[in-house]
Amino acid sequence: LYATCISDISFYLWGSMVIRRTRRAVLLLAASVAAVSVDAFSPPTHVASVGSRQLKQHRNVVKLFAESEDADIPRPDPSVLVSTMEPSQQKLAVGAISAGILLGTSVIVSFLGFVEDILPFGWFDLWRDYTWPLPLGLIFVAAGVAHFALKDTFTSIVPPRGIWGGLWDVPAPGAEELGLTYEEYHAYWTGAAEIGGGLLLAGSGVGLFDIPVQVPAFLLCLLVAAVTPANMYMFTHDAQMKNAPAIPYPWGHAGRGVAQCVLLAFFWKLTFQ
């Protein structure tokens, strides 16, 4: 049942992106080979310039392939975006999106409760306790590491302060003292929180830490809710993650919203067993 549910959800949400992502990976690999080949057959200059020249060639070729790969994904007319609405309408739209995520999460929590009720006693507990914490924890650790390794990808979707008619006014205390931009500050602390929360969840799930799994599950539930505005920003402003496949508008964002609800529901069920 677990494998079936996960595979069905994954296929429904991300199946349409598999071919595009695979194709992109092949193109990027080809770009790397092409860049190295160009450097190998170029007349040698001085040794110090070889690395910088190869890196520049690599970036140029990768950019060419990336642009051609995303060129077939049409972008919406700016006039249909929430960001072009009046400030008061933007606030209402963000409120409606938030209510939709809350409703969707409630529906999935209810569905999981229904599954728990129809399964023989103890089966749902085994599924939840032995197959949720470790995979989810490792996923969040990997995502947190990516916040640092692929900084530009995540800073590009941090909502700028003052958007949505001034509704988003989250500060970045201490950013200047740390020498960080507003975007870097929020990308880094959320990345660190994902790494810490993921380690605690995975560790408690396999018995490495003597803490109830409900504690990290609840903390990660709060974290997922805290980073939801980044997904909203991508939808309302058609913001794209830098150096990542473009997301089709609007259904790609709808898929991300469903995935957000699934994550919140799973953490909710882990917390309130």
N, C-alpha and C positions, 0 to 999 in steps of 0.2 A: 504493500500500500504506500509506504514511504517513497520507494523508488518511482512508483507510478505517478504519485502526486507531484513530486519534484520535477520529473521529466516532462509531465504535461504543462506545468506552470512555466518551466524554462523554455519549452518549445513555443508556447503561446506568446511569451514576452520577447524572447530573444531569437527565435528561429529565423526571423526575417533578416537578422543582422549577421548570421553565421557566415554566409557566402561572402558578404561584403568584407567582413573582418579577415577572413581567410585570404581573400584576394589581396587585401591591403598588406597583410603580412608578407605574402609572396612578392609583392611589388617593392616593399621596403627592403627585403633581402636582395632582390635584383638590383635595387638602387645602390646598396652597399657594395655588391660585387662590381657594379659598373664604376663606382667611384674609385675603388682600389685598382681596377684594371686601367683606368685612365691615368692614375698616378704611376703605375708600374711601367707603362709604355711612354711616359713623358720624359723628355730629355732632363737629366739630373742637373740641379743647380747646386746650392750648398745644403749641407745636411740639416741645418737648423730650420730650413723652410719646408722640409718635406712633410712634417706632421701637420703644420698649419694649412698647407696647400691641400693635403688629402682631406682634412676635416672640412675645409670650405667646399671642396668638390662634393663630398658626401652630403653635406647639408643642401647644396643646390639641387642635386639629383633627387634626394629624398623629397624636397619641397615640390619638385616638378611632378613626381609620381603621386604625392599626397593630394595636390591640387587637382590632378586629372581624376583621381579616385573619387573625390567628393563632388566633382563637377556635375555628376548625374543626379544628385540629391537637390531638388529645387528648394529654394528658400521662400518663405511666405512674403506676401506683400506687407511692408511695414505698417500699413494702415489697419491691418487686422490684429496687430499685437496689442496686448494689454498696456504696454508702455506708451502707446500713443493716445490713450484715453485721458480724460480729465482726471486730476488727482483724486477726487472723491470716488470716481468710478474705479480707479485702480485699487483703492482701498477695499471697495466692495468685492472686486474680482479676487483679490488675495484672500479675503475672508471666505468667499465661496469655495476657492480651491482648498483652503484649510479645512472647511467643513466637509468637503468631498473626501479628503484623505482620512479624516476622523470617521466618517460614515463607512468608507471602504474598509478601514481597519476593524471596525465593529462587526461588519458582515463576515470578515474572514475569521475573527475570533469566535463568532457564533458558529461558523461552519466547523471550526476545529473542535468546538464543544460538542457539536452534533456527532462528529466522527468519534470523539471520545465516548459518547453515550452508546453508540451502536456497536463498538468493538467489545470483545470479551474483556472482562475485568483485568486490568493490569497491562493490556497490550499497548494502549496509548502512552502509558507511563514509560514503558520500555522504549517505544519509538522516540518519545520526547527526550528522555534522560540520557539515552545512549547514542542518539544520532544527531541531535541538535547542537549541543554545546561545542564540541570539538570542531566540526566543520565551520560553524558560524564564527567561532573564535579565530580560527586560522584565516578566514576570509577577511575579517576586520584587521588582523595584524598585517596582512598583505596590503590592504587598502591604506592603512596608516603609513606603512613604509613608502608607498607610492606618493603620498603627500610631500615627502621630502625628495625622493628620487626623481619625480616628475612634477616639480614645483609649479612650473608654468601651466600645466594642465589643470591644476586645482585653483590656482590664483585667478585664472581666467573666468571662473564661475562664482567667485565671491561677490555677493550683491554689494554694489557701491552704496555708501552711506547716503541716505536721503531719498532713495527711490521709493516708488509706490506712493507718491504724494506725501513723502516724509514719514511714512509708516515704519520704514526700516531705518532705525537710528541706533544701531548697536555700536558701542565704543570699542576701542582697541587700547585699553590701558597699558601703558608701559612700552608701546610699540616704538616710539621715538628713542627711548633710552636703549632699547635693544637693537636699534638700527634697522627696524623692519618696516615695510610698508603696511598699510591697512590690510591689503589682500594677503600678504605673506603671514602676518600675525594670525589671522583666522585660519589659513590653510595649515599652519604649523601646529597650533594648539589642538585643532580637531584631529590632525594626524597623530599627534602624541596620545590623545585620548583614545583613538581607535586602537593603537598598538597596546596601550595599557589595558583597556577594556577587553580586547580580544585575548590577550594572554591570560587575564584573570578568568574569563569565561572558559577557555579551552583547558586551563589548568585545573579549575574547580570541577570541570566536567569529567576529567579522568582521575581526579583524586590527588593531584599534586599540591593543591592548596586546600587548607582546612577552613574553607569558607563556603557557605551555601551558594549554589549556582544562581539562586534568585538575586543575589546582590549584584554581580556583574551583569546579569541579564537586565535588571532594572536600570542600571547605569547606561548600558548600551541602548536601551529603549529611549531614554532621555536624550542620548547623543544623536540617535537617528532623527528624533523630533527636532533637535537643535540645528541639524544640517539641512533639514527640509527646505528652508528658504533658498538654498543654492539651487535646488531642483526647480523651485518656483521661478527663480530669476532666469533660468535657462528657457523656461516656457514663455514667461511674460515679455522677455526682451530678445528671444531667439539667440541667446548667448550660447556659444559653442566651446567645448573643451579644447584648448589648444593642443595640437599634435595628437588628436584623437578623431575617430570617425565621426562625421557629422550625424546629427540626430534628425530624422525626418520630422517635419512639423505637419500636423499636431500629434500623429499617432505614436511617434517615438517617445514623446513626452508622456503620453497617456500610459504607455508601457512602463516607463520609469515610475509613474505614480502608483501603478498597481504593485510594482516590486517594492515600493516604499511601504505600502499598506501591508504586504506580506511580511516584511521584516518586522514592522511594528507589532503585528499580530503574534508572530513567533516569540518575540521577546516578552510580550504581555503574558502569553501562556506559560513561558518559562518562569516568569516572576510570580504569577498568581496561580500556582498549581493546585 
